[in-house]
Amino acid sequence: MDFLYTPTPFERWVSDTLINAGILNPSDICAEKICNAFGIEYAAHFGIAGSKTTDDTSYIVTDKRLQRPEQHEQFMHELGHVLRHYGDQTNMPDMFRKYQECDAEVFAMYASIPFHMIDFSRPHSYQSMADEFNVTPTLALKRIENITQKIIWEQRQQQLICEPKTAPYDLSQKSTETQRIMNQLAAQVAEKGEHFEIKSLL
């Protein structure tokens, strides 16, 4: 499969962080192994999810009432807070809290389906990706769309780089009247001590 895809710095950071922690395969993306790797205390209870980091350790709790894929994604969201954020959200400006939530949401997508675990040599459906990475079809579809949009954007950028430059404007190939008008314009501009270059003629 020929494609152009360069992960963002955020994606690279997520993959590097997981690789350094020994999280190398989809089967490794589980709360127990991740918590052991990063020294995090984890529990599921009948209540809202959350996370907290102290000087001694970090804690994550998820809502036990959720189905396993939803609970897993909730865990990954809270992991983003633990690994990337500081401060108590109850005592911070609303805009900064929203930024942290958005950042944790993107982290959860990248960490749930990490770049270094995706086999780009074969096609993926959102359902096959959901099954492989134990996430909801919604998150799998979001990740596929995220990758697809980046590939399309990079292909367009590559086309712009590879497209031949427009040939210089050749006034000598134009009519006598066009040459007269353009030379007159050049002379008028020169009188003002300025210079112009003809790029195109509309």
Backbone as CSV, one residue per row, in Angstrom:
resi,resn,N_x,N_y,N_z,CA_x,CA_y,CA_z,C_x,C_y,C_z
1,MET,0.845,-1.200,0.000,0.000,0.000,0.000,0.879,1.247,0.000
2,ASP,0.750,2.069,-1.060,1.521,3.295,-1.131,0.738,4.401,-0.444
3,PHE,1.367,5.077,0.493,0.684,6.156,1.186,1.708,7.128,1.727
4,LEU,1.250,8.319,2.000,2.073,9.318,2.659,1.447,9.577,4.011
5,TYR,2.186,9.331,5.050,1.644,9.596,6.384,2.781,9.838,7.353
6,THR,2.760,10.982,7.949,3.742,11.320,8.967,2.987,11.626,10.246
7,PRO,3.209,10.874,11.298,2.496,11.156,12.544,2.861,12.536,13.086
8,THR,1.923,13.136,13.771,2.174,14.434,14.372,3.156,14.273,15.534
9,PRO,3.765,15.366,15.981,4.634,15.274,17.163,3.908,14.674,18.367
10,PHE,2.637,14.989,18.517,1.838,14.432,19.614,1.746,12.910,19.463
11,GLU,1.434,12.444,18.256,1.361,11.002,18.013,2.690,10.323,18.311
12,ARG,3.782,10.935,17.840,5.109,10.358,18.087,5.405,10.277,19.586
13,TRP,5.028,11.339,20.293,5.278,11.357,21.737,4.512,10.223,22.420
14,VAL,3.258,10.030,22.032,2.453,8.962,22.618,3.090,7.606,22.330
15,SER,3.448,7.369,21.066,4.056,6.079,20.709,5.387,5.869,21.430
16,ASP,6.220,6.899,21.466,7.513,6.780,22.151,7.319,6.487,23.632
17,THR,6.348,7.140,24.251,6.067,6.923,25.672,5.632,5.487,25.926
18,LEU,4.760,4.967,25.068,4.286,3.588,25.234,5.386,2.580,24.930
19,ILE,6.157,2.831,23.890,7.257,1.919,23.537,8.261,1.839,24.683
20,ASN,8.626,2.985,25.241,9.581,3.007,26.358,9.042,2.275,27.586
21,ALA,7.715,2.177,27.671,7.089,1.484,28.804,6.821,0.007,28.485
22,GLY,7.240,-0.425,27.300,7.051,-1.827,26.927,5.660,-2.151,26.414
23,ILE,4.911,-1.116,26.023,3.573,-1.324,25.466,3.744,-1.383,23.953
24,LEU,3.845,-2.606,23.421,4.261,-2.779,22.032,3.186,-3.362,21.128
25,ASN,2.222,-4.070,21.710,1.188,-4.743,20.927,-0.193,-4.370,21.461
26,PRO,-1.226,-4.549,20.635,-2.576,-4.228,21.114,-2.947,-4.943,22.404
27,SER,-2.464,-6.158,22.589,-2.771,-6.896,23.820,-2.133,-6.265,25.045
28,ASP,-1.118,-5.413,24.825,-0.458,-4.736,25.950,-1.256,-3.535,26.449
29,ILE,-2.201,-3.075,25.635,-2.947,-1.865,26.007,-4.075,-2.247,26.955
30,CYS,-3.702,-2.556,28.157,-4.689,-2.885,29.193,-4.305,-2.145,30.467
31,ALA,-5.294,-1.879,31.276,-5.076,-1.065,32.471,-4.007,-1.649,33.384
32,GLU,-4.030,-2.975,33.571,-3.084,-3.593,34.497,-1.639,-3.388,34.057
33,LYS,-1.350,-3.663,32.793,0.030,-3.534,32.316,0.470,-2.080,32.271
34,ILE,-0.423,-1.196,31.845,-0.082,0.222,31.780,0.185,0.781,33.173
35,CYS,-0.662,0.410,34.128,-0.471,0.901,35.498,0.825,0.389,36.103
36,ASN,1.160,-0.860,35.827,2.429,-1.405,36.309,3.610,-0.663,35.697
37,ALA,3.485,-0.324,34.411,4.587,0.347,33.720,4.809,1.765,34.223
38,PHE,3.724,2.463,34.566,3.844,3.874,34.951,3.659,4.111,36.451
39,GLY,3.499,3.051,37.220,3.350,3.208,38.666,2.078,3.909,39.065
40,ILE,0.967,3.499,38.474,-0.332,4.124,38.722,-1.235,3.167,39.485
41,GLU,-1.954,3.682,40.463,-2.967,2.906,41.178,-4.284,3.021,40.409
42,TYR,-4.972,1.894,40.235,-6.192,1.909,39.430,-7.308,1.137,40.117
43,ALA,-8.531,1.659,39.971,-9.709,0.972,40.492,-10.922,1.351,39.648
44,ALA,-11.865,0.438,39.542,-13.143,0.701,38.891,-14.218,0.679,39.974
45,HIS,-15.086,1.674,39.960,-16.132,1.741,40.985,-17.440,2.194,40.336
46,PHE,-18.486,2.194,41.116,-19.789,2.629,40.622,-19.905,4.136,40.820
47,GLY,-19.305,4.870,39.920,-19.321,6.320,40.030,-18.573,6.951,38.883
48,ILE,-18.399,8.271,38.945,-17.751,9.000,37.859,-16.248,8.693,37.834
49,ALA,-15.672,8.846,36.646,-14.245,8.604,36.474,-13.446,9.826,36.919
50,GLY,-12.188,9.588,37.186,-11.316,10.687,37.574,-9.893,10.220,37.745
51,SER,-9.006,11.165,37.948,-7.596,10.841,38.177,-6.987,11.908,39.071
52,LYS,-5.928,11.536,39.740,-5.249,12.467,40.639,-3.792,12.049,40.773
53,THR,-2.924,13.041,40.823,-1.499,12.780,41.006,-1.016,13.520,42.242
54,THR,-0.337,12.795,43.114,0.255,13.393,44.313,1.764,13.249,44.214
55,ASP,2.461,13.688,45.259,3.918,13.550,45.266,4.332,12.083,45.288
56,ASP,3.468,11.230,45.817,3.825,9.820,45.983,3.411,8.942,44.805
57,THR,2.214,9.144,44.288,1.725,8.268,43.231,0.581,8.928,42.474
58,SER,0.093,8.224,41.463,-1.049,8.691,40.682,-2.165,7.672,40.787
59,TYR,-3.395,8.175,40.696,-4.562,7.319,40.825,-5.498,7.541,39.638
60,ILE,-6.107,6.458,39.176,-7.144,6.531,38.149,-8.320,5.679,38.601
61,VAL,-9.527,6.218,38.472,-10.731,5.428,38.719,-11.637,5.571,37.505
62,THR,-12.311,4.487,37.143,-13.257,4.508,36.026,-14.613,4.043,36.518
63,ASP,-15.613,4.264,35.691,-16.988,3.917,36.040,-17.264,2.460,35.681
64,LYS,-17.478,1.639,36.699,-17.682,0.203,36.522,-18.980,-0.123,35.778
65,ARG,-19.891,0.827,35.708,-21.175,0.580,35.064,-21.068,0.550,33.536
66,LEU,-19.975,1.058,32.990,-19.804,1.110,31.547,-19.408,-0.248,30.982
67,GLN,-19.701,-0.439,29.681,-19.214,-1.620,28.992,-17.695,-1.558,28.906
68,ARG,-17.062,-2.699,28.670,-15.602,-2.760,28.714,-14.916,-1.777,27.759
69,PRO,-15.320,-1.683,26.469,-14.638,-0.720,25.588,-14.780,0.726,26.054
70,GLU,-15.980,1.105,26.506,-16.177,2.473,27.006,-15.340,2.731,28.253
71,GLN,-15.270,1.737,29.131,-14.480,1.891,30.356,-12.993,1.989,30.014
72,HIS,-12.570,1.220,29.013,-11.179,1.258,28.569,-10.827,2.650,28.030
73,GLU,-11.704,3.209,27.212,-11.461,4.542,26.661,-11.460,5.592,27.765
74,GLN,-12.307,5.402,28.756,-12.327,6.305,29.902,-10.986,6.247,30.638
75,PHE,-10.478,5.033,30.793,-9.174,4.864,31.445,-8.081,5.589,30.661
76,MET,-8.089,5.456,29.328,-7.055,6.085,28.506,-7.149,7.612,28.581
77,HIS,-8.348,8.135,28.672,-8.532,9.581,28.839,-7.893,10.049,30.144
78,GLU,-8.171,9.324,31.215,-7.591,9.688,32.514,-6.080,9.489,32.522
79,LEU,-5.593,8.497,31.775,-4.145,8.298,31.654,-3.500,9.521,31.017
80,GLY,-4.190,10.123,30.050,-3.682,11.348,29.443,-3.504,12.452,30.461
81,HIS,-4.458,12.583,31.371,-4.319,13.581,32.428,-3.113,13.285,33.316
82,VAL,-2.943,12.018,33.676,-1.850,11.639,34.575,-0.488,11.896,33.935
83,LEU,-0.338,11.541,32.668,0.965,11.637,32.013,1.290,13.038,31.500
84,ARG,0.267,13.862,31.280,0.515,15.130,30.591,0.148,16.389,31.381
85,HIS,-0.665,16.247,32.425,-1.220,17.451,33.037,-0.864,17.597,34.514
86,TYR,-0.972,18.822,34.962,-0.737,19.155,36.362,-1.884,20.028,36.857
87,GLY,-2.049,20.064,38.149,-3.027,20.974,38.744,-4.369,20.323,39.009
88,ASP,-5.153,21.005,39.816,-6.492,20.568,40.195,-7.498,21.302,39.320
89,GLN,-8.260,20.571,38.523,-9.193,21.208,37.594,-10.292,22.000,38.293
90,THR,-10.554,21.663,39.545,-11.587,22.411,40.270,-11.105,23.806,40.657
91,ASN,-9.793,24.030,40.553,-9.229,25.328,40.938,-8.419,25.952,39.811
92,MET,-8.871,25.793,38.575,-8.149,26.384,37.461,-9.142,27.099,36.534
93,PRO,-8.661,28.059,35.742,-9.549,28.769,34.813,-10.262,27.803,33.872
94,ASP,-11.473,28.158,33.508,-12.302,27.277,32.687,-11.640,26.956,31.346
95,MET,-11.010,27.936,30.707,-10.377,27.706,29.411,-9.233,26.709,29.526
96,PHE,-8.462,26.793,30.616,-7.354,25.863,30.808,-7.875,24.456,31.081
97,ARG,-8.969,24.365,31.823,-9.579,23.055,32.081,-10.066,22.437,30.782
98,LYS,-10.708,23.261,29.923,-11.196,22.759,28.640,-10.038,22.305,27.755
99,TYR,-8.925,23.050,27.811,-7.749,22.639,27.043,-7.266,21.270,27.496
100,GLN,-7.188,21.061,28.808,-6.745,19.766,29.323,-7.676,18.640,28.894
101,GLU,-8.975,18.903,28.913,-9.943,17.885,28.510,-9.789,17.541,27.035
102,CYS,-9.603,18.547,26.207,-9.418,18.323,24.778,-8.124,17.553,24.530
103,ASP,-7.066,17.932,25.219,-5.778,17.266,25.076,-5.872,15.797,25.498
104,ALA,-6.564,15.529,26.594,-6.729,14.158,27.080,-7.563,13.324,26.113
105,GLU,-8.516,13.971,25.454,-9.367,13.269,24.482,-8.538,12.829,23.274
106,VAL,-7.678,13.718,22.793,-6.813,13.377,21.662,-5.801,12.311,22.085
107,PHE,-5.254,12.468,23.287,-4.333,11.455,23.808,-4.998,10.090,23.823
108,ALA,-6.238,10.029,24.291,-6.951,8.747,24.382,-7.081,8.096,23.016
109,MET,-7.336,8.897,21.980,-7.447,8.342,20.631,-6.097,7.797,20.167
110,TYR,-5.025,8.589,20.340,-3.703,8.157,19.898,-3.198,6.957,20.706
111,ALA,-3.456,6.957,22.006,-2.939,5.893,22.859,-3.752,4.612,22.748
112,SER,-5.036,4.736,22.428,-5.874,3.547,22.281,-5.569,2.801,20.990
113,ILE,-5.189,3.548,19.953,-4.805,2.956,18.665,-3.495,3.630,18.249
114,PRO,-2.379,3.220,18.861,-1.109,3.924,18.645,-0.560,3.721,17.233
115,PHE,0.113,4.748,16.764,0.694,4.731,15.427,1.611,3.523,15.223
116,HIS,2.441,3.206,16.219,3.433,2.137,16.036,2.816,0.742,16.005
117,MET,1.538,0.633,16.310,0.870,-0.679,16.283,-0.025,-0.869,15.059
118,ILE,-0.178,0.153,14.246,-1.064,0.051,13.089,-0.309,-0.565,11.913
119,ASP,-0.859,-1.614,11.357,-0.278,-2.265,10.186,-0.825,-1.579,8.933
120,PHE,-0.017,-0.687,8.360,-0.463,0.065,7.193,-0.384,-0.749,5.903
121,SER,0.116,-1.974,5.987,0.236,-2.799,4.780,-1.074,-3.498,4.427
122,ARG,-2.058,-3.400,5.300,-3.338,-4.047,5.027,-4.475,-3.072,5.297
123,PRO,-5.620,-3.286,4.655,-6.764,-2.391,4.876,-7.404,-2.631,6.239
124,HIS,-8.037,-1.617,6.738,-8.739,-1.705,8.018,-10.155,-1.176,7.848
125,SER,-11.091,-1.829,8.466,-12.428,-1.268,8.628,-12.515,-0.769,10.057
126,TYR,-13.473,0.092,10.321,-13.576,0.590,11.688,-13.924,-0.540,12.659
127,GLN,-14.663,-1.551,12.160,-15.022,-2.659,13.045,-13.819,-3.549,13.335
128,SER,-13.000,-3.821,12.308,-11.812,-4.657,12.531,-10.827,-3.957,13.466
129,MET,-10.724,-2.638,13.323,-9.833,-1.895,14.205,-10.392,-1.853,15.628
130,ALA,-11.705,-1.716,15.744,-12.330,-1.729,17.068,-12.093,-3.057,17.764
131,ASP,-12.211,-4.160,17.013,-11.995,-5.489,17.589,-10.535,-5.694,17.971
132,GLU,-9.621,-5.251,17.120,-8.195,-5.456,17.368,-7.702,-4.686,18.580
133,PHE,-8.207,-3.461,18.748,-7.703,-2.600,19.822,-8.665,-2.486,21.003
134,ASN,-9.773,-3.245,20.959,-10.720,-3.262,22.070,-11.248,-1.870,22.398
135,VAL,-11.665,-1.161,21.335,-12.260,0.165,21.513,-13.643,0.167,20.871
136,THR,-14.373,1.231,21.071,-15.694,1.336,20.461,-15.548,1.593,18.955
137,PRO,-16.522,1.166,18.169,-16.491,1.490,16.735,-16.401,2.999,16.484
138,THR,-16.988,3.779,17.367,-16.940,5.236,17.209,-15.514,5.753,17.272
139,LEU,-14.735,5.277,18.240,-13.345,5.719,18.359,-12.512,5.188,17.198
140,ALA,-12.766,3.935,16.794,-12.024,3.361,15.666,-12.274,4.166,14.390
141,LEU,-13.524,4.531,14.159,-13.852,5.326,12.977,-13.196,6.695,13.048
142,LYS,-13.187,7.287,14.223,-12.555,8.589,14.418,-11.061,8.523,14.107
143,ARG,-10.415,7.433,14.525,-8.973,7.282,14.272,-8.700,7.071,12.784
144,ILE,-9.517,6.250,12.125,-9.342,6.022,10.689,-9.533,7.321,9.916
145,GLU,-10.543,8.089,10.273,-10.779,9.366,9.605,-9.628,10.327,9.863
146,ASN,-9.086,10.306,11.063,-7.950,11.146,11.423,-6.743,10.823,10.543
147,ILE,-6.458,9.549,10.365,-5.333,9.115,9.536,-5.591,9.443,8.072
148,THR,-6.800,9.166,7.600,-7.147,9.412,6.197,-7.013,10.885,5.844
149,GLN,-7.489,11.757,6.719,-7.401,13.191,6.457,-5.948,13.644,6.369
150,LYS,-5.079,13.076,7.217,-3.663,13.445,7.176,-3.017,12.972,5.878
151,ILE,-3.363,11.754,5.435,-2.805,11.222,4.193,-3.222,12.101,3.017
152,ILE,-4.499,12.472,2.949,-4.997,13.330,1.865,-4.277,14.670,1.881
153,TRP,-4.116,15.246,3.056,-3.444,16.539,3.175,-2.000,16.440,2.707
154,GLU,-1.290,15.366,3.105,0.108,15.218,2.720,0.250,14.950,1.227
155,GLN,-0.692,14.218,0.632,-0.660,14.002,-0.811,-0.827,15.316,-1.560
156,ARG,-1.717,16.164,-1.051,-1.921,17.469,-1.684,-0.677,18.336,-1.562
157,GLN,-0.036,18.291,-0.413,1.199,19.057,-0.231,2.290,18.563,-1.168
158,GLN,2.371,17.242,-1.344,3.369,16.663,-2.234,3.101,17.073,-3.679
159,GLN,1.837,17.142,-4.069,1.484,17.569,-5.423,1.905,19.012,-5.657
160,LEU,1.728,19.842,-4.643,2.122,21.242,-4.778,3.624,21.370,-4.955
161,ILE,4.373,20.521,-4.242,5.833,20.555,-4.332,6.295,20.073,-5.699
162,CYS,5.616,19.041,-6.223,6.047,18.407,-7.472,5.524,19.093,-8.722
163,GLU,4.507,19.931,-8.589,3.963,20.593,-9.771,5.003,21.531,-10.386
164,PRO,5.123,21.508,-11.713,6.107,22.397,-12.358,5.737,23.856,-12.140
165,LYS,6.754,24.678,-12.022,6.519,26.104,-11.841,5.977,26.706,-13.130
166,THR,5.185,27.725,-12.977,4.630,28.403,-14.134,5.753,29.066,-14.926
167,ALA,5.694,28.914,-16.234,6.722,29.511,-17.085,6.699,31.031,-16.935
168,PRO,7.877,31.669,-17.005,7.925,33.134,-16.891,7.045,33.790,-17.961
169,TYR,6.519,34.923,-17.605,5.652,35.655,-18.535,6.515,36.247,-19.640
170,ASP,6.239,35.863,-20.881,7.047,36.300,-22.027,6.280,37.378,-22.788
171,LEU,6.653,38.622,-22.521,5.949,39.743,-23.145,6.192,39.783,-24.648
172,SER,7.327,39.254,-25.097,7.655,39.307,-26.528,6.703,38.470,-27.375
173,GLN,6.001,37.545,-26.712,5.068,36.690,-27.437,3.669,37.304,-27.531
174,LYS,3.507,38.483,-26.935,2.194,39.113,-26.927,2.070,40.100,-28.095
175,SER,0.878,40.596,-28.297,0.623,41.510,-29.399,1.369,42.824,-29.199
176,THR,1.511,43.548,-30.299,2.203,44.839,-30.259,1.490,45.793,-29.303
177,GLU,0.175,45.772,-29.306,-0.594,46.673,-28.450,-0.394,46.316,-26.976
178,THR,-0.372,45.015,-26.671,-0.142,44.582,-25.288,1.243,44.999,-24.821
179,GLN,2.236,44.833,-25.705,3.602,45.231,-25.358,3.675,46.727,-25.092
180,ARG,2.985,47.515,-25.933,2.999,48.971,-25.763,2.415,49.373,-24.414
181,ILE,1.269,48.767,-24.050,0.594,49.108,-22.794,1.453,48.712,-21.599
182,MET,2.031,47.504,-21.631,2.825,47.025,-20.497,4.115,47.826,-20.351
183,ASN,4.730,48.223,-21.489,5.951,49.038,-21.421,5.642,50.425,-20.894
184,GLN,4.466,50.948,-21.270,4.044,52.249,-20.760,3.828,52.182,-19.246
185,LEU,3.231,51.090,-18.779,3.012,50.907,-17.345,4.339,50.806,-16.609
186,ALA,5.276,50.062,-17.187,6.590,49.920,-16.566,7.295,51.259,-16.455
187,ALA,7.156,52.091,-17.499,7.792,53.407,-17.489,7.178,54.294,-16.420
188,GLN,5.851,54.240,-16.268,5.177,55.050,-15.254,5.582,54.627,-13.842
189,VAL,5.686,53.324,-13.644,6.105,52.834,-12.330,7.546,53.229,-12.046
190,ALA,8.406,53.172,-13.082,9.816,53.514,-12.911,9.994,54.972,-12.534
191,GLU,9.110,55.852,-13.063,9.177,57.272,-12.724,8.993,57.505,-11.237
192,LYS,8.262,56.582,-10.583,8.032,56.689,-9.137,9.125,55.991,-8.330
193,GLY,10.148,55.510,-9.054,11.243,54.832,-8.365,10.896,53.437,-7.919
194,GLU,9.906,52.853,-8.552,9.490,51.510,-8.177,9.715,50.554,-9.337
195,HIS,9.497,49.265,-9.052,9.711,48.242,-10.082,8.610,47.199,-9.938
196,PHE,8.190,46.646,-11.060,7.215,45.573,-10.987,7.611,44.455,-11.943
197,GLU,7.146,43.257,-11.622,7.426,42.087,-12.461,6.100,41.499,-12.898
198,ILE,5.987,41.206,-14.180,4.755,40.658,-14.717,4.714,39.167,-14.419
199,LYS,3.748,38.753,-13.612,3.592,37.333,-13.249,2.608,36.639,-14.187
200,SER,1.519,37.318,-14.471,0.507,36.724,-15.337,-0.348,37.830,-15.909
201,LEU,-1.079,37.488,-16.917,-1.971,38.466,-17.536,-3.374,37.917,-17.474
202,LEU,-4.273,38.588,-16.786,-5.639,38.120,-16.631,-6.491,38.595,-17.791
